[in-house]
């Protein structure tokens, strides 16, 4: 109702926009969680190891995440964006590729986060940290 009275726009316009913004903020939030190592994790294996073995397990885990981000989020996301650029949203008439573009953007951010973490792990293995 507020959109109808404040900006003279029907709620369908704001409803569609809010749906797309929810997708973007959710995926960016998950990206931040991965970058700050606050994502949901099962610590069963991690708690079994100490010291360098635990660090090696973190490195292996982050390498898998890095591969996933590169192959699925960046490469696959770019393919989805290119396929859906010709499709438009029903109300806003925006190319759907804009909505899906958060996947490769988020994938690049995850890759950058993980590369920085791997650099920190390398310094930790050398005993610099």
DSSP file (Angstrom, degrees, kcal/mol; ACC not computed):
  #  RESIDUE AA STRUCTURE BP1 BP2  ACC     N-H-->O    O-->H-N    N-H-->O    O-->H-N    TCO  KAPPA ALPHA  PHI   PSI    X-CA   Y-CA   Z-CA
    1    1 A X     >        0   0    0      0, 0.0     4,-1.7     0, 0.0     5,-0.2   0.000 360.0 360.0 360.0 -36.8    0.0    0.0    0.0
    2    2 A X  H  >  +     0   0    0      1,-0.2     4,-3.1     2,-0.2     5,-0.4   0.900 360.0  52.0 -60.7 -39.6    2.8    2.4    0.8
    3    3 A X  H  > S+     0   0    0      1,-0.2     6,-1.9     2,-0.2     4,-1.2   0.856 106.3  55.0 -65.9 -32.3    4.2    2.2   -2.7
    4    4 A X  H  4 S+     0   0    0      4,-0.2     4,-0.2    -3,-0.2    -1,-0.2   0.890 119.2  31.1 -66.9 -38.8    0.7    3.0   -4.2
    5    5 A X  H  < S+     0   0    0     -4,-1.7    -2,-0.2     2,-0.1    -1,-0.2   0.846 123.4  43.3 -90.1 -36.1    0.4    6.2   -2.1
    6    6 A X  H  < S+     0   0    0     -4,-3.1    -3,-0.2    -5,-0.2    -2,-0.1   0.924 133.2  12.4 -80.3 -45.3    4.0    7.4   -1.8
    7    7 A X  S  < S-     0   0    0     -4,-1.2    -3,-0.2    -5,-0.4    -1,-0.1   0.270  94.7-121.8-118.3  12.0    5.4    6.8   -5.3
    8    8 A X        +     0   0    0     -6,-0.2     2,-0.4    -4,-0.2    -4,-0.2   0.840  69.0 131.3  51.7  39.1    2.2    6.2   -7.3
    9    9 A X        -     0   0    0     -6,-1.9    -1,-0.2     2,-0.0    -2,-0.2  -0.950  61.8-111.1-119.4 140.4    3.4    2.8   -8.4
   10   10 A X    >>  -     0   0    0     -2,-0.4     4,-1.1     1,-0.1     3,-1.0  -0.311  29.1-114.3 -66.4 155.6    1.4   -0.4   -8.2
   11   11 A X  H 3> S+     0   0    0      1,-0.2     4,-2.8     2,-0.2     5,-0.2   0.712 111.2  70.0 -66.2 -19.5    2.6   -3.0   -5.7
   12   12 A X  H 3> S+     0   0    0      2,-0.2     4,-2.2     1,-0.2    -1,-0.2   0.891  97.9  51.1 -64.7 -37.1    3.5   -5.4   -8.5
   13   13 A X  H <> S+     0   0    0     -3,-1.0     4,-2.1     2,-0.2    -2,-0.2   0.958 116.1  39.1 -61.7 -52.4    6.4   -3.1   -9.5
   14   14 A X  H  X S+     0   0    0     -4,-1.1     4,-2.9     1,-0.2     5,-0.2   0.844 112.7  57.9 -70.1 -32.3    7.8   -2.9   -6.0
   15   15 A X  H  X S+     0   0    0     -4,-2.8     4,-1.9     2,-0.2    -1,-0.2   0.929 109.7  43.1 -62.5 -44.8    7.0   -6.6   -5.4
   16   16 A X  H  X S+     0   0    0     -4,-2.2     4,-2.1     2,-0.2    -2,-0.2   0.922 114.9  49.8 -66.8 -43.7    9.1   -7.7   -8.3
   17   17 A X  H  X S+     0   0    0     -4,-2.1     4,-2.4     1,-0.2    -2,-0.2   0.920 110.8  49.6 -61.0 -44.3   11.9   -5.3   -7.5
   18   18 A X  H  X S+     0   0    0     -4,-2.9     4,-2.3     1,-0.2    -1,-0.2   0.870 107.8  54.6 -64.8 -36.5   12.0   -6.5   -3.9
   19   19 A X  H  X S+     0   0    0     -4,-1.9     4,-1.8    -5,-0.2    -1,-0.2   0.933 111.2  44.5 -60.9 -45.1   12.1  -10.1   -5.0
   20   20 A X  H  X S+     0   0    0     -4,-2.1     4,-2.3     1,-0.2    -2,-0.2   0.892 113.0  50.5 -68.2 -38.9   15.2   -9.4   -7.1
   21   21 A X  H  X S+     0   0    0     -4,-2.4     4,-2.9     2,-0.2     5,-0.2   0.855 107.4  54.9 -66.8 -33.9   16.9   -7.3   -4.4
   22   22 A X  H  X S+     0   0    0     -4,-2.3     4,-2.3     2,-0.2     5,-0.2   0.913 108.1  49.0 -63.7 -42.3   16.2  -10.2   -1.9
   23   23 A X  H  X S+     0   0    0     -4,-1.8     4,-2.3     2,-0.2     5,-0.2   0.946 113.6  46.7 -60.3 -48.6   18.0  -12.6   -4.2
   24   24 A X  H  X S+     0   0    0     -4,-2.3     4,-2.5     1,-0.2     5,-0.2   0.933 114.4  45.2 -61.8 -48.2   21.0  -10.2   -4.6
   25   25 A X  H  X S+     0   0    0     -4,-2.9     4,-2.3     1,-0.2    -1,-0.2   0.872 112.5  52.3 -67.6 -35.3   21.3   -9.4   -0.9
   26   26 A X  H  X S+     0   0    0     -4,-2.3     4,-2.2    -5,-0.2    -1,-0.2   0.936 113.0  43.3 -63.9 -45.8   21.0  -13.1    0.1
   27   27 A X  H  X S+     0   0    0     -4,-2.3     4,-2.1     2,-0.2    -2,-0.2   0.894 114.4  49.7 -70.0 -38.8   23.7  -14.2   -2.3
   28   28 A X  H  X S+     0   0    0     -4,-2.5     4,-2.3    -5,-0.2    -1,-0.2   0.879 110.2  52.2 -65.5 -36.1   26.0  -11.3   -1.3
   29   29 A X  H  X S+     0   0    0     -4,-2.3     4,-2.2     2,-0.2    -2,-0.2   0.906 109.5  48.4 -64.2 -41.8   25.4  -12.1    2.3
   30   30 A X  H  X S+     0   0    0     -4,-2.2     4,-2.2     2,-0.2    -2,-0.2   0.876 109.8  53.3 -64.7 -37.0   26.4  -15.7    1.7
   31   31 A X  H  X S+     0   0    0     -4,-2.1     4,-2.3     2,-0.2    -2,-0.2   0.922 109.2  48.0 -63.0 -44.4   29.5  -14.5   -0.2
   32   32 A X  H  X S+     0   0    0     -4,-2.3     4,-2.2     1,-0.2    -2,-0.2   0.898 109.2  53.9 -63.2 -40.0   30.5  -12.4    2.8
   33   33 A X  H  <>S+     0   0    0     -4,-2.2     5,-2.7     1,-0.2     6,-0.8   0.908 110.1  47.1 -62.0 -41.5   30.0  -15.3    5.1
   34   34 A X  H ><5S+     0   0    0     -4,-2.2     3,-1.1     3,-0.2    -1,-0.2   0.911 111.9  51.3 -63.6 -41.7   32.3  -17.4    3.0
   35   35 A X  H 3<5S+     0   0    0     -4,-2.3    -2,-0.2     1,-0.3    -1,-0.2   0.829 115.3  40.1 -66.8 -32.6   34.9  -14.6    2.9
   36   36 A X  T 3<5S-     0   0    0     -4,-2.2    -1,-0.3    -5,-0.1    -2,-0.2   0.262 110.6-118.4-100.5  12.4   34.9  -14.2    6.7
   37   37 A X  T < 5S+     0   0    0     -3,-1.1    -3,-0.2    -4,-0.2    -4,-0.1   0.839  81.2 120.3  54.2  38.3   34.7  -18.0    7.4
   38   38 A X      < +     0   0    0     -5,-2.7    -4,-0.2    -6,-0.2    -5,-0.1   0.199  38.0 121.6-111.5  13.2   31.4  -17.6    9.2
   39   39 A X  S    S-     0   0    0     -6,-0.8     2,-0.2     1,-0.1    -9,-0.0  -0.267  78.7 -79.4 -73.1 163.8   29.4  -19.9    6.9
   40   40 A X        +     0   0    0      2,-0.0     2,-0.3     1,-0.0    -1,-0.1  -0.431  61.9 173.5 -62.7 129.9   27.6  -22.9    8.1
   41   41 A X        -     0   0    0     -2,-0.2     2,-0.7    -3,-0.1    -1,-0.0  -0.992  37.4-129.8-143.5 148.8   30.1  -25.7    8.6
   42   42 A X        -     0   0    0     -2,-0.3     3,-0.4     1,-0.1     4,-0.4  -0.896  22.4-169.6 -96.5 116.3   30.2  -29.3   10.0
   43   43 A X     >  +     0   0    0     -2,-0.7     4,-2.5     1,-0.2     5,-0.2   0.275  53.7 108.2 -95.1  11.3   33.1  -29.3   12.4
   44   44 A X  T  4 S+     0   0    0      1,-0.2     4,-0.4     2,-0.2    -1,-0.2   0.931  88.6  33.6 -54.5 -51.7   33.2  -33.0   13.0
   45   45 A X  T >> S+     0   0    0     -3,-0.4     3,-1.2     1,-0.2     4,-0.6   0.902 115.6  56.5 -73.0 -41.1   36.4  -33.5   11.0
   46   46 A X  G >4 S+     0   0    0     -4,-0.4     3,-1.1     1,-0.3    -2,-0.2   0.880 103.3  54.7 -59.8 -38.7   38.0  -30.2   11.8
   47   47 A X  G 3< S+     0   0    0     -4,-2.5    -1,-0.3     1,-0.2    -2,-0.2   0.656  98.3  64.3 -71.8 -14.6   37.8  -30.9   15.6
   48   48 A X  G <4 S+     0   0    0     -3,-1.2     2,-0.3    -4,-0.4    -1,-0.2   0.691  99.6  62.0 -79.0 -18.2   39.7  -34.2   15.2
   49   49 A X    <<  -     0   0    0     -3,-1.1     2,-0.3    -4,-0.6     0, 0.0  -0.735  62.2-165.1-112.7 157.2   42.8  -32.5   14.0
   50   50 A X    >>  -     0   0    0     -2,-0.3     3,-1.2     4,-0.0     4,-0.7  -0.918  52.4 -13.0-132.0 159.2   45.2  -30.0   15.6
   51   51 A X  H 3> S+     0   0    0     -2,-0.3     4,-1.9     1,-0.2     3,-0.1  -0.190 126.2   1.4  59.8-129.8   47.9  -27.7   14.4
   52   52 A X  H 3> S+     0   0    0      1,-0.2     4,-2.7     2,-0.2    -1,-0.2   0.811 130.4  57.6 -67.6 -30.6   49.2  -28.2   10.8
   53   53 A X  H <> S+     0   0    0     -3,-1.2     4,-2.1     2,-0.2    -1,-0.2   0.910 107.7  47.6 -66.3 -39.8   46.9  -31.0   10.1
   54   54 A X  H  X S+     0   0    0     -4,-0.7     4,-2.1     2,-0.2    -2,-0.2   0.908 112.2  50.3 -64.9 -40.8   43.9  -28.8   10.8
   55   55 A X  H  X S+     0   0    0     -4,-1.9     4,-2.3     1,-0.2    -2,-0.2   0.905 109.0  51.2 -63.8 -41.4   45.4  -26.1    8.7
   56   56 A X  H  X S+     0   0    0     -4,-2.7     4,-2.6     1,-0.2    -1,-0.2   0.886 108.5  52.1 -63.4 -38.0   45.9  -28.5    5.8
   57   57 A X  H  X S+     0   0    0     -4,-2.1     4,-2.5     2,-0.2    -1,-0.2   0.900 109.4  49.5 -63.8 -40.5   42.3  -29.6    6.1
   58   58 A X  H  X S+     0   0    0     -4,-2.1     4,-2.7     2,-0.2    -2,-0.2   0.892 110.6  50.8 -63.8 -39.8   41.2  -25.9    5.9
   59   59 A X  H  X S+     0   0    0     -4,-2.3     4,-2.1     2,-0.2    -2,-0.2   0.937 111.4  46.9 -63.9 -46.4   43.4  -25.5    2.8
   60   60 A X  H  X S+     0   0    0     -4,-2.6     4,-1.9     2,-0.2    -2,-0.2   0.922 113.2  49.7 -61.0 -44.3   41.9  -28.5    1.1
   61   61 A X  H  X S+     0   0    0     -4,-2.5     4,-2.2     1,-0.2    -2,-0.2   0.924 111.5  48.0 -59.9 -46.1   38.4  -27.3    2.0
   62   62 A X  H  X S+     0   0    0     -4,-2.7     4,-2.5     1,-0.2    -1,-0.2   0.818 107.7  55.9 -68.2 -30.0   39.1  -23.8    0.6
   63   63 A X  H  X S+     0   0    0     -4,-2.1     4,-2.4     2,-0.2    -1,-0.2   0.891 108.0  48.6 -67.1 -38.5   40.6  -25.3   -2.6
   64   64 A X  H  X S+     0   0    0     -4,-1.9     4,-2.5     2,-0.2    -2,-0.2   0.917 112.6  48.0 -64.3 -42.8   37.3  -27.2   -3.1
   65   65 A X  H  X S+     0   0    0     -4,-2.2     4,-2.8     2,-0.2    -2,-0.2   0.904 110.9  51.9 -63.7 -40.8   35.3  -24.0   -2.5
   66   66 A X  H  X S+     0   0    0     -4,-2.5     4,-2.4     2,-0.2    -2,-0.2   0.920 110.6  47.3 -61.1 -45.1   37.6  -22.1   -4.9
   67   67 A X  H  X S+     0   0    0     -4,-2.4     4,-2.8     2,-0.2     5,-0.4   0.912 112.8  49.4 -63.7 -42.4   37.1  -24.7   -7.6
   68   68 A X  H  X>S+     0   0    0     -4,-2.5     4,-2.4     1,-0.2     5,-1.3   0.930 111.4  49.0 -61.2 -45.9   33.3  -24.6   -7.0
   69   69 A X  I  <>S+     0   0    0     -4,-2.8     5,-2.5     3,-0.2     6,-0.2   0.902 115.3  44.3 -62.7 -41.2   33.2  -20.8   -7.2
   70   70 A X  I  <>S+     0   0    0     -4,-2.4     5,-2.5    -5,-0.2    -2,-0.2   0.944 123.1  33.2 -68.6 -47.8   35.3  -20.8  -10.4
   71   71 A X  I  <>S+     0   0    0     -4,-2.8     5,-1.6    -5,-0.2    -3,-0.2   0.933 132.0  23.7 -78.5 -46.9   33.4  -23.6  -12.3
   72   72 A X  I  <>S+     0   0    0     -4,-2.4     5,-0.7    -5,-0.4    -3,-0.2   0.937 129.7  34.2 -88.3 -51.5   29.9  -23.2  -11.1
   73   73 A X  I   <S+     0   0    0     -5,-1.3     4,-0.3     3,-0.2    34,-0.2   0.942 130.1  26.7 -76.1 -46.9   29.5  -19.6   -9.9
   74   74 A X  I  ><S+     0   0    0     -5,-2.5     4,-2.4    -6,-0.2     5,-0.2   0.978 132.2  30.8 -81.2 -61.1   31.7  -17.8  -12.3
   75   75 A X  I  ><S+     0   0    0     -5,-2.5     4,-1.7    -6,-0.2    -3,-0.2   0.962 128.8  39.2 -65.2 -52.1   31.8  -20.0  -15.5
   76   76 A X  I  ><S+     0   0    0     -5,-1.6     4,-2.3     1,-0.2    -3,-0.2   0.887 115.3  53.9 -64.8 -38.7   28.3  -21.4  -15.1
   77   77 A X  H  ><S+     0   0    0     -5,-0.7     4,-2.6    -4,-0.3    -1,-0.2   0.889 106.6  51.5 -62.9 -39.6   26.9  -18.1  -13.9
   78   78 A X  H  X S+     0   0    0     -4,-2.4     4,-2.4     2,-0.2    -1,-0.2   0.885 109.6  50.5 -64.6 -37.9   28.3  -16.3  -17.0
   79   79 A X  H  X S+     0   0    0     -4,-1.7     4,-2.2     2,-0.2    -2,-0.2   0.922 111.3  47.7 -64.9 -43.3   26.6  -18.9  -19.2
   80   80 A X  H  X S+     0   0    0     -4,-2.3     4,-2.4     2,-0.2    -2,-0.2   0.914 111.4  51.2 -63.5 -42.5   23.3  -18.4  -17.5
   81   81 A X  H  X S+     0   0    0     -4,-2.6     4,-0.8     1,-0.2    -2,-0.2   0.934 111.2  47.2 -60.6 -46.0   23.6  -14.6  -17.7
   82   82 A X  H  < S+     0   0    0     -4,-2.4     3,-0.4     1,-0.2     4,-0.3   0.875 113.5  48.5 -66.2 -35.3   24.3  -14.8  -21.5
   83   83 A X  H >< S+     0   0    0     -4,-2.2     3,-0.6     1,-0.2    -1,-0.2   0.885 115.6  43.4 -68.9 -38.0   21.4  -17.2  -22.0
   84   84 A X  H >< S+     0   0    0     -4,-2.4    13,-0.9     1,-0.2     3,-0.9   0.419  84.7  92.3 -93.8   2.3   18.9  -15.1  -20.1
   85   85 A X  T 3< S+     0   0    0     -4,-0.8    -1,-0.2    -3,-0.4    -2,-0.1   0.780  86.8  53.1 -66.0 -23.8   19.8  -11.6  -21.4
   86   86 A X  T <  S+     0   0    0     -3,-0.6     2,-0.3    -4,-0.3    -1,-0.2   0.634  95.7  82.2 -85.8 -12.7   17.2  -12.0  -24.1
   87   87 A X    <   -     0   0    0     -3,-0.9     9,-2.9    -4,-0.1    10,-0.4  -0.713  68.9-154.1 -90.0 142.8   14.5  -12.8  -21.5
   88   88 A X  B     -A   95   0A   0     -2,-0.3     7,-0.2     7,-0.3     2,-0.1  -0.845  21.0-104.6-117.4 155.1   12.8   -9.9  -19.7
   89   89 A X     >  -     0   0    0      5,-2.5     4,-0.9    -2,-0.3   -73,-0.0  -0.443  34.1-119.8 -71.4 150.0   11.1   -9.7  -16.3
   90   90 A X  T  4 S+     0   0    0      1,-0.1    -1,-0.1     2,-0.1    -2,-0.0   0.856 101.3  18.4 -64.0 -37.1    7.3   -9.5  -16.6
   91   91 A X  T  4 S+     0   0    0    -79,-0.1    -1,-0.1   -78,-0.1   -78,-0.1   0.865 130.3  38.7-104.4 -47.1    6.8   -6.1  -14.9
   92   92 A X  T  4 S-     0   0    0      2,-0.1    -2,-0.1   -79,-0.1     3,-0.1   0.673  89.8-139.1 -80.6 -16.3   10.0   -4.2  -14.9
   93   93 A X     <  +     0   0    0     -4,-0.9     2,-0.3     1,-0.2    -3,-0.1   0.820  49.7 148.8  57.4  33.9   11.0   -5.4  -18.4
   94   94 A X        -     0   0    0      1,-0.1    -5,-2.5     2,-0.0    -1,-0.2  -0.711  58.6 -98.5 -90.1 146.7   14.6   -5.8  -17.3
   95   95 A X  B >>  -A   88   0A   0     -2,-0.3     3,-1.9    -7,-0.2     4,-0.7  -0.475  26.4-133.4 -62.0 132.9   16.8   -8.5  -18.9
   96   96 A X  H 3> S+     0   0    0     -9,-2.9     4,-2.3   -12,-0.7     3,-0.3   0.750 102.1  74.9 -60.9 -22.9   16.8  -11.6  -16.6
   97   97 A X  H 3> S+     0   0    0    -13,-0.9     4,-1.1   -10,-0.4    -1,-0.3   0.825  89.1  58.3 -58.5 -31.3   20.5  -11.7  -17.1
   98   98 A X  H <4 S+     0   0    0     -3,-1.9     4,-0.2     2,-0.2    -1,-0.2   0.902 107.0  46.8 -64.2 -40.4   20.8   -8.7  -14.7
   99   99 A X  H >< S+     0   0    0     -4,-0.7     3,-0.9    -3,-0.3    -2,-0.2   0.932 116.4  43.8 -66.2 -45.1   19.1  -10.6  -12.0
  100  100 A X  H >X S+     0   0    0     -4,-2.3     3,-1.8     1,-0.2     4,-0.5   0.600  90.2  87.2 -77.3 -10.8   21.3  -13.7  -12.6
  101  101 A X  H 3X S+     0   0    0     -4,-1.1     4,-1.7     1,-0.3    -1,-0.2   0.658  70.8  76.9 -65.9 -13.2   24.5  -11.6  -12.9
  102  102 A X  H <> S+     0   0    0     -3,-0.9     4,-3.0    -4,-0.2    -1,-0.3   0.806  85.3  64.8 -65.5 -26.9   24.9  -11.8   -9.1
  103  103 A X  H <> S+     0   0    0     -3,-1.8     4,-2.6     2,-0.2    -1,-0.2   0.969 106.7  36.6 -65.0 -54.0   26.1  -15.3   -9.5
  104  104 A X  H  X S+     0   0    0     -4,-0.5     4,-2.4     2,-0.2    -1,-0.2   0.883 118.4  52.7 -66.6 -33.5   29.3  -14.6  -11.4
  105  105 A X  H  X S+     0   0    0     -4,-1.7     4,-1.9     2,-0.2    -2,-0.2   0.952 113.3  43.3 -61.9 -48.2   29.9  -11.4   -9.4
  106  106 A X  H  X S+     0   0    0     -4,-3.0     4,-2.5     1,-0.2    -2,-0.2   0.878 111.4  55.5 -64.4 -38.5   29.5  -13.4   -6.2
  107  107 A X  H  X S+     0   0    0     -4,-2.6     4,-2.4    -5,-0.2    -1,-0.2   0.905 106.7  49.6 -61.4 -42.2   31.7  -16.1   -7.6
  108  108 A X  H  X S+     0   0    0     -4,-2.4     4,-2.4     2,-0.2    -1,-0.2   0.904 111.2  50.0 -63.2 -40.8   34.5  -13.7   -8.3
  109  109 A X  H  X S+     0   0    0     -4,-1.9     4,-2.7     2,-0.2    -2,-0.2   0.906 110.1  49.7 -65.2 -40.8   34.3  -12.3   -4.8
  110  110 A X  H  X S+     0   0    0     -4,-2.5     4,-2.8     2,-0.2     5,-0.2   0.919 110.4  51.1 -62.3 -42.9   34.4  -15.8   -3.3
  111  111 A X  H  X S+     0   0    0     -4,-2.4     4,-2.4     2,-0.2    -2,-0.2   0.929 111.5  47.2 -59.7 -45.9   37.5  -16.5   -5.4
  112  112 A X  H  X S+     0   0    0     -4,-2.4     4,-2.2     2,-0.2    -2,-0.2   0.927 112.5  49.3 -62.6 -45.0   39.2  -13.3   -4.2
  113  113 A X  H  X S+     0   0    0     -4,-2.7     4,-2.3     1,-0.2    -2,-0.2   0.934 113.2  46.6 -57.8 -47.2   38.3  -14.1   -0.6
  114  114 A X  H  X S+     0   0    0     -4,-2.8     4,-2.7     1,-0.2    -1,-0.2   0.858 109.4  53.4 -69.1 -35.1   39.6  -17.7   -0.8
  115  115 A X  H  X S+     0   0    0     -4,-2.4     4,-1.8    -5,-0.2    -1,-0.2   0.905 110.2  48.5 -64.5 -39.7   42.9  -16.6   -2.6
  116  116 A X  H  X S+     0   0    0     -4,-2.2     4,-2.0     2,-0.2    -2,-0.2   0.910 112.4  48.5 -64.7 -41.5   43.5  -14.1    0.3
  117  117 A X  H  X S+     0   0    0     -4,-2.3     4,-2.6     1,-0.2    -2,-0.2   0.901 109.1  52.6 -65.3 -40.0   42.8  -16.8    2.8
  118  118 A X  H  X S+     0   0    0     -4,-2.7     4,-2.1     1,-0.2    -1,-0.2   0.863 107.9  52.0 -63.9 -34.4   45.1  -19.3    1.0
  119  119 A X  H  X S+     0   0    0     -4,-1.8     4,-2.0     2,-0.2    -1,-0.2   0.905 109.7  49.0 -66.1 -40.8   47.8  -16.6    1.2
  120  120 A X  H  X S+     0   0    0     -4,-2.0     4,-2.3     1,-0.2    -2,-0.2   0.909 110.2  51.3 -63.0 -41.5   47.3  -16.3    4.9
  121  121 A X  H  X S+     0   0    0     -4,-2.6     4,-2.4     1,-0.2    -2,-0.2   0.886 107.3  53.4 -62.8 -38.6   47.5  -20.1    5.3
  122  122 A X  H  X S+     0   0    0     -4,-2.1     4,-1.7     2,-0.2    -1,-0.2   0.918 110.5  46.4 -62.2 -43.5   50.7  -20.1    3.4
  123  123 A X  H  X>S+     0   0    0     -4,-2.0     5,-2.7     1,-0.2     4,-0.7   0.878 111.1  52.9 -65.7 -36.9   52.2  -17.5    5.8
  124  124 A X  H ><5S+     0   0    0     -4,-2.3     3,-0.5     1,-0.2    -2,-0.2   0.885 106.9  51.7 -65.9 -38.4   50.8  -19.5    8.7
  125  125 A X  H 3<5S+     0   0    0     -4,-2.4    -1,-0.2     1,-0.2    -2,-0.2   0.857 109.5  50.2 -64.9 -34.7   52.6  -22.6    7.4
  126  126 A X  H 3<5S-     0   0    0     -4,-1.7    -1,-0.2    -5,-0.2    -2,-0.2   0.625 117.7-116.7 -77.2 -12.6   55.8  -20.7    7.2
  127  127 A X  T <<5S+     0   0    0     -4,-0.7    -3,-0.2    -3,-0.5    -2,-0.1   0.681  79.2 124.3  86.5  18.3   55.3  -19.5   10.7
  128  128 A X      <       0   0    0     -5,-2.7    -4,-0.2     1,-0.2    -5,-0.1   0.722 360.0 360.0 -83.2 -21.5   55.0  -15.8    9.9
  129  129 A X              0   0    0     -6,-0.6    -1,-0.2    -9,-0.1    -5,-0.1   0.431 360.0 360.0-101.4 360.0   51.6  -15.3   11.5
